[in-house]
Amino acid sequence: MNRRQALGLIVVGGLLANRSAQADFASDMLKRLEGLGSGGAPQSPSVASGLTQGEMDQGIREALSKGVEVAVRQLGREGGYLNDPQVRIPLPGYLQKAEGVLRSLGQAGLADEFVGTMNHAAEQAVPEATDVFLGAIKRMSLDDVRGIVEGPNDAATAYLRRSSSDELTTRFRPIVEAATDRAGVTVAYKQMMDRAGPMGQMLAGDTDLDGYITEKALDGLFLKVAEQERLIRTEPYARTTDLLKKVFGGR
């Protein structure tokens, strides 16, 4: 190992140290969802005809509430992101060379530690989505409901993304920042870029790790909400209340 490689290993190692603690927020999220009913995010394929406007409206809101509940519960627990290949947050592209160097030098644990820290930060932020999503559901207009019923299979998820993304970003970011600061990730990365010289140039790119983690956390969340929406629309077992069966089961 030459001097440059050693320096790169040292600074990258500093970046990857101090894994943050992770709490399981699932039970808290369930409590906060109580009173809004269960259900899952709806999809357009089979909405029953002959429904009253009130039934359709209530059914869509109930379905959305359940979709949010399940998605938050899945992702807000320890390992919710890290252990799920669909939503696991990888190193940003400009740090993947550093990961390759570490692994080639037998330091895979350092790279894994950094990936774990990013994913645990996302897991800590996800419970913030509950209040934001439920607020969006309460604000739905009759036109919104009709658009979801008549729209494509991801119409409900698209509504939530359209109505909630900005507020979710605002709420997620400080939690992600706090988690990465506790782990020393952001500070160590900036120090690495300042001190690494040629290594820093090799890794040059967007240094906004918190922004990257926030964006990926939201992508994973909307993916899981969309998954619940598809189930409600297409799988009878996912319609867990009489109203959902009536609205989405053609009854």
VOGU-3710 file (C-alpha; in Angstrom, 3 decimals, decimal comma):
1> mnrrqalgli> 0,000/0,000/0,000  1,499/3,344/-1,006  1,253/6,590/0,977  -1,675/7,923/-1,033  -3,681/4,755/-0,525  -2,907/4,782/3,187  -4,069/8,374/3,514  -7,234/7,572/1,608  -7,901/4,609/3,880  -7,395/6,700/6,997
11> vvggllanrs> -9,725/9,497/5,997  -12,355/7,183/4,605  -12,098/5,118/7,759  -12,812/8,220/9,805  -15,865/8,828/7,670  -17,231/5,397/8,346  -16,722/5,219/12,115  -19,241/5,524/14,941  -22,419/3,782/13,895  -25,551/5,564/15,082
21> aqadfasdml> -28,034/3,880/17,384  -31,368/2,877/15,871  -34,786/2,761/17,542  -37,855/0,890/16,378  -40,693/3,352/15,808  -43,316/0,903/14,606  -45,471/0,831/17,758  -45,452/4,617/18,024  -46,584/4,938/14,417  -49,460/2,546/14,945
31> krleglgsgg> -50,686/4,548/17,938  -50,607/7,767/15,945  -52,613/6,132/13,164  -55,395/4,963/15,464  -58,740/6,548/14,771  -58,140/6,954/11,053  -59,231/3,438/10,177  -57,356/0,675/8,446  -57,083/0,026/4,781  -54,451/0,319/2,052
41> apqspsvasg> -53,577/2,721/-0,714  -56,146/2,179/-3,483  -55,616/1,256/-7,133  -57,997/1,806/-10,011  -58,528/-1,695/-11,470  -61,666/-2,764/-9,580  -63,690/-0,124/-7,783  -67,271/-1,219/-7,342  -70,057/0,561/-9,168  -73,217/1,597/-7,379
51> ltqgemdqgi> -71,378/3,197/-4,482  -72,530/6,410/-2,911  -70,160/9,356/-3,060  -69,734/9,089/0,701  -68,769/5,418/0,538  -66,263/6,041/-2,215  -64,775/9,001/-0,385  -64,494/7,151/2,915  -63,130/4,036/1,227  -60,343/5,903/-0,548
61> realskgvev> -59,321/7,656/2,667  -59,391/4,395/4,591  -57,290/2,656/1,962  -54,728/5,440/1,919  -54,521/5,409/5,710  -53,736/1,729/5,798  -51,179/2,028/3,018  -49,373/4,694/5,017  -49,600/2,681/8,225  -48,066/-0,428/6,681
71> avrqlgregg> -45,326/1,420/4,796  -44,239/3,410/7,853  -44,287/0,339/10,043  -42,147/-1,611/7,575  -39,524/1,076/7,068  -39,472/2,736/10,498  -38,131/-0,319/12,306  -34,484/-1,232/12,670  -33,308/-2,719/9,403  -36,383/-1,416/7,572
81> ylndpqvrip> -34,215/0,077/4,845  -30,948/-1,745/5,379  -32,387/-5,262/5,158  -34,736/-4,631/2,237  -33,030/-4,798/-1,197  -35,872/-2,782/-2,734  -35,168/0,324/-0,664  -31,650/-0,165/0,764  -29,696/3,071/0,325  -26,330/2,479/-1,347
91> lpgylqkaeg> -23,296/4,727/-1,221  -23,723/7,679/-3,568  -21,966/7,194/-6,882  -19,104/9,553/-6,077  -18,172/7,467/-3,017  -18,370/4,072/-4,684  -14,733/4,263/-5,729  -13,808/4,701/-2,086  -15,899/1,662/-1,257  -14,042/-0,349/-3,888
101> vlrslgqagl> -10,683/0,710/-2,447  -11,716/-0,275/1,061  -13,031/-3,655/0,004  -9,932/-4,402/-2,061  -7,829/-3,693/1,029  -9,844/-6,062/3,207  -11,730/-3,221/4,913  -15,243/-4,150/3,792  -16,487/-3,618/7,338  -15,814/0,109/7,095
111> adefvgtmnh> -17,860/0,429/3,918  -20,659/-1,635/5,436  -20,595/0,604/8,522  -21,106/3,710/6,419  -23,952/2,136/4,432  -25,551/1,054/7,691  -25,324/4,564/9,110  -27,084/6,071/6,093  -29,890/3,520/6,195  -30,403/3,835/9,941
121> aaeqavpeat> -30,695/7,606/9,517  -33,496/7,029/6,993  -35,232/4,623/9,357  -35,220/7,229/12,104  -36,789/9,828/9,805  -39,628/7,716/8,390  -42,061/8,045/11,338  -42,319/11,757/10,528  -44,257/10,740/7,427  -47,309/9,627/9,381
131> dvflgaikrm> -48,632/13,069/10,335  -47,750/14,521/6,933  -49,557/11,798/5,024  -52,598/11,809/7,285  -52,859/15,555/6,869  -52,799/15,119/3,089  -55,504/12,455/3,324  -57,745/14,736/5,396  -57,300/17,553/2,863  -58,403/15,453/-0,113
141> slddvrgive> -61,183/16,985/-2,169  -63,916/15,090/-3,979  -62,051/15,769/-7,222  -58,946/14,183/-5,710  -60,980/11,113/-4,749  -62,470/10,802/-8,235  -59,030/11,195/-9,778  -57,678/8,362/-7,646  -60,619/6,076/-8,424  -60,468/6,754/-12,158
151> gpndaatayl> -56,692/7,061/-12,435  -53,885/4,563/-13,001  -52,773/1,953/-10,488  -50,472/4,371/-8,690  -52,903/7,299/-8,590  -53,114/7,367/-4,779  -49,351/7,254/-4,362  -48,985/9,981/-6,969  -51,436/12,134/-5,004  -49,430/11,685/-1,804
161> rrsssdeltt> -46,146/12,422/-3,553  -47,595/15,518/-5,190  -49,173/16,842/-2,005  -46,569/15,802/0,563  -43,043/15,679/-0,900  -41,995/19,204/0,060  -43,198/18,907/3,645  -41,697/15,433/3,992  -38,329/16,711/2,807  -38,502/19,562/5,309
171> rfrpiveaat> -39,286/17,161/8,155  -36,945/14,336/7,163  -33,830/16,414/6,600  -33,210/17,603/10,203  -33,630/14,060/11,517  -31,221/12,695/8,930  -28,754/15,478/9,761  -28,956/14,714/13,469  -28,410/11,006/12,866  -25,429/11,513/10,578
181> dragvtvayk> -23,932/14,114/12,917  -24,129/11,697/15,827  -22,272/9,167/13,727  -19,736/11,771/12,590  -20,507/11,051/8,944  -20,959/14,560/7,551  -18,083/16,102/9,496  -15,729/13,256/8,673  -16,649/13,433/5,003  -15,915/17,150/4,816
191> qmmdragpmg> -12,616/16,593/6,576  -11,805/13,837/4,157  -12,472/16,077/1,169  -10,312/18,842/2,659  -7,409/16,622/3,620  -7,329/13,845/1,063  -5,731/15,823/-1,775  -5,749/13,655/-4,899  -8,086/11,210/-3,173  -10,508/14,058/-2,566
201> qmlagdtdld> -10,389/14,961/-6,256  -11,127/11,370/-7,170  -14,178/11,422/-4,920  -15,236/14,920/-5,959  -18,934/15,400/-6,512  -22,049/16,330/-4,613  -21,070/16,445/-0,946  -24,636/16,834/0,335  -24,883/13,431/1,993  -27,889/14,472/4,080
211> gyitekaldg> -29,762/15,562/0,966  -28,900/12,283/-0,744  -30,094/10,193/2,220  -33,306/12,242/2,516  -34,113/11,803/-1,173  -33,484/8,060/-1,108  -35,492/7,666/2,100  -38,498/9,301/0,423  -38,097/7,220/-2,733  -38,215/4,074/-0,616
221> lflkvaeqer> -41,230/5,285/1,328  -43,278/6,053/-1,771  -42,276/2,700/-3,242  -43,733/0,920/-0,226  -46,924/3,010/-0,280  -47,344/2,147/-3,972  -46,871/-1,517/-3,132  -49,713/-1,346/-0,620  -51,866/0,494/-3,150  -51,392/-2,306/-5,671
231> lirtepyart> -52,308/-4,952/-3,090  -55,524/-3,183/-2,103  -56,621/-2,908/-5,702  -55,704/-6,403/-6,850  -55,600/-8,784/-3,865  -58,777/-9,578/-1,908  -56,828/-10,570/1,228  -55,505/-7,016/1,518  -59,027/-5,569/1,845  -59,278/-5,938/5,582
241> tdllkkvfgg> -62,528/-4,065/6,303  -66,082/-4,353/4,982  -65,837/-0,930/3,380  -62,650/-1,797/1,504  -64,241/-5,033/0,299  -67,256/-3,081/-0,937  -65,274/-0,317/-2,633  -62,544/-2,435/-4,197  -64,150/-5,870/-4,410  -67,088/-5,131/-6,658
251> r> -69,553/-5,858/-3,869
//
